Amino acid sequence: MVNSAIGRRALLCGVAAAVFALPAWAHHGWGWAVDEQSELKGTIRSISMAPPHPTLQVAAADGVVWQIDLGNPSQTARANFTAETAKPGDAITVLGNRHQDASKKQMKAVRITIGGKNYDMYPERIRTN
């Protein structure tokens, strides 16, 4: 009886972990983004290096503000992008994958370019024409 109670608890813990991990995996994965890459040019409004992943708020030429998701903190650091790399007001070009829902102004960056320097968040995903 004890072993079956322990087994049930272990099973329930495993199921609970999977249920709670699914939204995080979905958010941090690529499932929400379109397959084709696009380019966004604009001006940095704000920079957040806070976990779970750094983000930028970028104002496009038409004034629409986009949320740009960078890599996780270690990927962003490997790309040599830090809190001191850029500042609000800097011009930026983002190559990445937009949200599938066009009403959501969000993009997952594979590369950002600031001052002529590339910061490759996901070098293996970069597709150039």
PyRosetta script that sets phi, psi and omega in degrees:
from pyrosetta import init, pose_from_sequence

init()
pose = pose_from_sequence("MVNSAIGRRALLCGVAAAVFALPAWAHHGWGWAVDEQSELKGTIRSISMAPPHPTLQVAAADGVVWQIDLGNPSQTARANFTAETAKPGDAITVLGNRHQDASKKQMKAVRITIGGKNYDMYPERIRTN")
pose.set_psi(1, -40.9)
pose.set_omega(1, -179.3)
pose.set_phi(2, -63.0)
pose.set_psi(2, -44.4)
pose.set_omega(2, -179.3)
pose.set_phi(3, -62.1)
pose.set_psi(3, -39.4)
pose.set_omega(3, 179.7)
pose.set_phi(4, -70.4)
pose.set_psi(4, -33.8)
pose.set_omega(4, 176.4)
pose.set_phi(5, -66.9)
pose.set_psi(5, -41.6)
pose.set_omega(5, 177.7)
pose.set_phi(6, -65.2)
pose.set_psi(6, -41.5)
pose.set_omega(6, 179.0)
pose.set_phi(7, -62.4)
pose.set_psi(7, -41.8)
pose.set_omega(7, 178.1)
pose.set_phi(8, -63.9)
pose.set_psi(8, -42.4)
pose.set_omega(8, 178.3)
pose.set_phi(9, -62.9)
pose.set_psi(9, -42.7)
pose.set_omega(9, 179.3)
pose.set_phi(10, -63.0)
pose.set_psi(10, -41.7)
pose.set_omega(10, 178.4)
pose.set_phi(11, -63.7)
pose.set_psi(11, -45.2)
pose.set_omega(11, 179.0)
pose.set_phi(12, -62.7)
pose.set_psi(12, -40.4)
pose.set_omega(12, 178.3)
pose.set_phi(13, -63.4)
pose.set_psi(13, -41.2)
pose.set_omega(13, 178.8)
pose.set_phi(14, -63.9)
pose.set_psi(14, -43.7)
pose.set_omega(14, 178.2)
pose.set_phi(15, -63.4)
pose.set_psi(15, -44.7)
pose.set_omega(15, 179.7)
pose.set_phi(16, -61.7)
pose.set_psi(16, -42.0)
pose.set_omega(16, 179.4)
pose.set_phi(17, -62.3)
pose.set_psi(17, -41.7)
pose.set_omega(17, 179.5)
pose.set_phi(18, -65.1)
pose.set_psi(18, -42.1)
pose.set_omega(18, -179.6)
pose.set_phi(19, -63.4)
pose.set_psi(19, -43.5)
pose.set_omega(19, -178.8)
pose.set_phi(20, -75.1)
pose.set_psi(20, -27.0)
pose.set_omega(20, -179.6)
pose.set_phi(21, -78.0)
pose.set_psi(21, -27.1)
pose.set_omega(21, -176.1)
pose.set_phi(22, -56.9)
pose.set_psi(22, -48.5)
pose.set_omega(22, 179.1)
pose.set_phi(23, -62.1)
pose.set_psi(23, -38.1)
pose.set_omega(23, 178.9)
pose.set_phi(24, -65.6)
pose.set_psi(24, -42.8)
pose.set_omega(24, 178.9)
pose.set_phi(25, -63.5)
pose.set_psi(25, -43.1)
pose.set_omega(25, -179.1)
pose.set_phi(26, -63.4)
pose.set_psi(26, -40.7)
pose.set_omega(26, -178.8)
pose.set_phi(27, -68.0)
pose.set_psi(27, -41.3)
pose.set_omega(27, -174.4)
pose.set_phi(28, -88.9)
pose.set_psi(28, -11.7)
pose.set_omega(28, 177.3)
pose.set_phi(29, -80.6)
pose.set_psi(29, -164.7)
pose.set_omega(29, -177.9)
pose.set_phi(30, -108.1)
pose.set_psi(30, 1.1)
pose.set_omega(30, -175.0)
pose.set_phi(31, -59.3)
pose.set_psi(31, -27.6)
pose.set_omega(31, -177.6)
pose.set_phi(32, -83.7)
pose.set_psi(32, -10.6)
pose.set_omega(32, -174.2)
pose.set_phi(33, -101.7)
pose.set_psi(33, 151.5)
pose.set_omega(33, 175.5)
pose.set_phi(34, -71.0)
pose.set_psi(34, 159.0)
pose.set_omega(34, -179.1)
pose.set_phi(35, -73.0)
pose.set_psi(35, -40.4)
pose.set_omega(35, -176.6)
pose.set_phi(36, -75.2)
pose.set_psi(36, 146.8)
pose.set_omega(36, 179.4)
pose.set_phi(37, -96.1)
pose.set_psi(37, 150.4)
pose.set_omega(37, 177.0)
pose.set_phi(38, -137.1)
pose.set_psi(38, 169.4)
pose.set_omega(38, -178.0)
pose.set_phi(39, -116.1)
pose.set_psi(39, 137.5)
pose.set_omega(39, 177.8)
pose.set_phi(40, -125.5)
pose.set_psi(40, 126.9)
pose.set_omega(40, 175.9)
pose.set_phi(41, -111.8)
pose.set_psi(41, 138.2)
pose.set_omega(41, -179.3)
pose.set_phi(42, -173.9)
pose.set_psi(42, -158.3)
pose.set_omega(42, -177.9)
pose.set_phi(43, -125.9)
pose.set_psi(43, 134.3)
pose.set_omega(43, 179.5)
pose.set_phi(44, -68.1)
pose.set_psi(44, 127.4)
pose.set_omega(44, 174.9)
pose.set_phi(45, -93.8)
pose.set_psi(45, -43.2)
pose.set_omega(45, 179.7)
pose.set_phi(46, -155.2)
pose.set_psi(46, 158.8)
pose.set_omega(46, 180.0)
pose.set_phi(47, -129.1)
pose.set_psi(47, 131.1)
pose.set_omega(47, 173.9)
pose.set_phi(48, -125.7)
pose.set_psi(48, 123.1)
pose.set_omega(48, 178.1)
pose.set_phi(49, -100.4)
pose.set_psi(49, 11.8)
pose.set_omega(49, -176.1)
pose.set_phi(50, -72.1)
pose.set_psi(50, 144.9)
pose.set_omega(50, 173.8)
pose.set_phi(51, -62.5)
pose.set_psi(51, 156.5)
pose.set_omega(51, 12.5)
pose.set_phi(52, -82.0)
pose.set_psi(52, -19.2)
pose.set_omega(52, 174.3)
pose.set_phi(53, -153.6)
pose.set_psi(53, 145.6)
pose.set_omega(53, 177.5)
pose.set_phi(54, -63.2)
pose.set_psi(54, 148.3)
pose.set_omega(54, 177.9)
pose.set_phi(55, -137.1)
pose.set_psi(55, 155.8)
pose.set_omega(55, 173.7)
pose.set_phi(56, -122.8)
pose.set_psi(56, 146.6)
pose.set_omega(56, 168.3)
pose.set_phi(57, -105.4)
pose.set_psi(57, 121.7)
pose.set_omega(57, -174.8)
pose.set_phi(58, -123.9)
pose.set_psi(58, 126.4)
pose.set_omega(58, 176.4)
pose.set_phi(59, -90.2)
pose.set_psi(59, 120.0)
pose.set_omega(59, 176.8)
pose.set_phi(60, -75.8)
pose.set_psi(60, 171.1)
pose.set_omega(60, -178.9)
pose.set_phi(61, -57.9)
pose.set_psi(61, -30.6)
pose.set_omega(61, -179.6)
pose.set_phi(62, -83.5)
pose.set_psi(62, 3.2)
pose.set_omega(62, 177.9)
pose.set_phi(63, 90.3)
pose.set_psi(63, -9.2)
pose.set_omega(63, 178.9)
pose.set_phi(64, -71.7)
pose.set_psi(64, 132.6)
pose.set_omega(64, -179.6)
pose.set_phi(65, -96.6)
pose.set_psi(65, 128.1)
pose.set_omega(65, -179.1)
pose.set_phi(66, -108.2)
pose.set_psi(66, 145.3)
pose.set_omega(66, 169.1)
pose.set_phi(67, -93.4)
pose.set_psi(67, 124.9)
pose.set_omega(67, 179.1)
pose.set_phi(68, -109.8)
pose.set_psi(68, 117.0)
pose.set_omega(68, 177.5)
pose.set_phi(69, -90.0)
pose.set_psi(69, 126.2)
pose.set_omega(69, 176.4)
pose.set_phi(70, -91.6)
pose.set_psi(70, -170.9)
pose.set_omega(70, 176.9)
pose.set_phi(71, -72.2)
pose.set_psi(71, 177.3)
pose.set_omega(71, 174.6)
pose.set_phi(72, -63.9)
pose.set_psi(72, 168.1)
pose.set_omega(72, -174.8)
pose.set_phi(73, -53.4)
pose.set_psi(73, -40.0)
pose.set_omega(73, -179.3)
pose.set_phi(74, -71.7)
pose.set_psi(74, -37.4)
pose.set_omega(74, 176.5)
pose.set_phi(75, -64.0)
pose.set_psi(75, -43.0)
pose.set_omega(75, -179.9)
pose.set_phi(76, -63.0)
pose.set_psi(76, -41.3)
pose.set_omega(76, 177.1)
pose.set_phi(77, -65.1)
pose.set_psi(77, -41.2)
pose.set_omega(77, 177.8)
pose.set_phi(78, -63.0)
pose.set_psi(78, -28.6)
pose.set_omega(78, 177.5)
pose.set_phi(79, -78.9)
pose.set_psi(79, 0.1)
pose.set_omega(79, -179.6)
pose.set_phi(80, 68.3)
pose.set_psi(80, 23.6)
pose.set_omega(80, 175.4)
pose.set_phi(81, -99.0)
pose.set_psi(81, 122.5)
pose.set_omega(81, 179.0)
pose.set_phi(82, -126.7)
pose.set_psi(82, 177.8)
pose.set_omega(82, 178.3)
pose.set_phi(83, -63.0)
pose.set_psi(83, -22.9)
pose.set_omega(83, -179.2)
pose.set_phi(84, -92.7)
pose.set_psi(84, -5.5)
pose.set_omega(84, -176.4)
pose.set_phi(85, -66.7)
pose.set_psi(85, -37.2)
pose.set_omega(85, -175.5)
pose.set_phi(86, -141.6)
pose.set_psi(86, 169.8)
pose.set_omega(86, 178.7)
pose.set_phi(87, -145.0)
pose.set_psi(87, 159.8)
pose.set_omega(87, 175.7)
pose.set_phi(88, -55.0)
pose.set_psi(88, 137.7)
pose.set_omega(88, -177.5)
pose.set_phi(89, 102.3)
pose.set_psi(89, -17.9)
pose.set_omega(89, 179.1)
pose.set_phi(90, -71.6)
pose.set_psi(90, 142.0)
pose.set_omega(90, 173.8)
pose.set_phi(91, -74.4)
pose.set_psi(91, 143.8)
pose.set_omega(91, -177.9)
pose.set_phi(92, -143.8)
pose.set_psi(92, 147.1)
pose.set_omega(92, 169.7)
pose.set_phi(93, -120.4)
pose.set_psi(93, 129.1)
pose.set_omega(93, -179.0)
pose.set_phi(94, -115.6)
pose.set_psi(94, 127.8)
pose.set_omega(94, 170.8)
pose.set_phi(95, -107.2)
pose.set_psi(95, 124.1)
pose.set_omega(95, -177.9)
pose.set_phi(96, -173.4)
pose.set_psi(96, -167.4)
pose.set_omega(96, -176.9)
pose.set_phi(97, -113.9)
pose.set_psi(97, 121.8)
pose.set_omega(97, -178.9)
pose.set_phi(98, -74.3)
pose.set_psi(98, 164.1)
pose.set_omega(98, 175.2)
pose.set_phi(99, -67.4)
pose.set_psi(99, 143.9)
pose.set_omega(99, 178.1)
pose.set_phi(100, -61.9)
pose.set_psi(100, -31.8)
pose.set_omega(100, 177.7)
pose.set_phi(101, -86.7)
pose.set_psi(101, 104.6)
pose.set_omega(101, -174.6)
pose.set_phi(102, -59.6)
pose.set_psi(102, -19.9)
pose.set_omega(102, 178.6)
pose.set_phi(103, -74.3)
pose.set_psi(103, -17.1)
pose.set_omega(103, 178.1)
pose.set_phi(104, -93.1)
pose.set_psi(104, 115.9)
pose.set_omega(104, -178.7)
pose.set_phi(105, -88.3)
pose.set_psi(105, 77.1)
pose.set_omega(105, -176.6)
pose.set_phi(106, -139.5)
pose.set_psi(106, 141.7)
pose.set_omega(106, -179.1)
pose.set_phi(107, -142.5)
pose.set_psi(107, 141.4)
pose.set_omega(107, 173.6)
pose.set_phi(108, -97.9)
pose.set_psi(108, 116.5)
pose.set_omega(108, -175.1)
pose.set_phi(109, -79.1)
pose.set_psi(109, 134.9)
pose.set_omega(109, 168.5)
pose.set_phi(110, -99.9)
pose.set_psi(110, -28.8)
pose.set_omega(110, 176.6)
pose.set_phi(111, -148.2)
pose.set_psi(111, 138.5)
pose.set_omega(111, 168.5)
pose.set_phi(112, -121.7)
pose.set_psi(112, 147.5)
pose.set_omega(112, 179.7)
pose.set_phi(113, -126.5)
pose.set_psi(113, 124.5)
pose.set_omega(113, 179.6)
pose.set_phi(114, -132.8)
pose.set_psi(114, 126.0)
pose.set_omega(114, 179.3)
pose.set_phi(115, 58.0)
pose.set_psi(115, 34.5)
pose.set_omega(115, 179.1)
pose.set_phi(116, 79.2)
pose.set_psi(116, -0.2)
pose.set_omega(116, 179.9)
pose.set_phi(117, -105.2)
pose.set_psi(117, 131.6)
pose.set_omega(117, 178.9)
pose.set_phi(118, -88.7)
pose.set_psi(118, 140.1)
pose.set_omega(118, 173.2)
pose.set_phi(119, -124.0)
pose.set_psi(119, 105.2)
pose.set_omega(119, -174.1)
pose.set_phi(120, -92.3)
pose.set_psi(120, 105.5)
pose.set_omega(120, 179.8)
pose.set_phi(121, -73.9)
pose.set_psi(121, -42.8)
pose.set_omega(121, -179.1)
pose.set_phi(122, -131.5)
pose.set_psi(122, 76.3)
pose.set_omega(122, -175.2)
pose.set_phi(123, -57.7)
pose.set_psi(123, -32.8)
pose.set_omega(123, -178.3)
pose.set_phi(124, -70.8)
pose.set_psi(124, -14.6)
pose.set_omega(124, -178.9)
pose.set_phi(125, -100.5)
pose.set_psi(125, -7.0)
pose.set_omega(125, -175.8)
pose.set_phi(126, -69.0)
pose.set_psi(126, 124.8)
pose.set_omega(126, 175.4)
pose.set_phi(127, -121.6)
pose.set_psi(127, 115.8)
pose.set_omega(127, 177.8)
pose.set_phi(128, -111.9)
pose.set_psi(128, 150.8)
pose.set_omega(128, -178.5)
pose.set_phi(129, -81.2)
pose.dump_pdb("model.pdb")
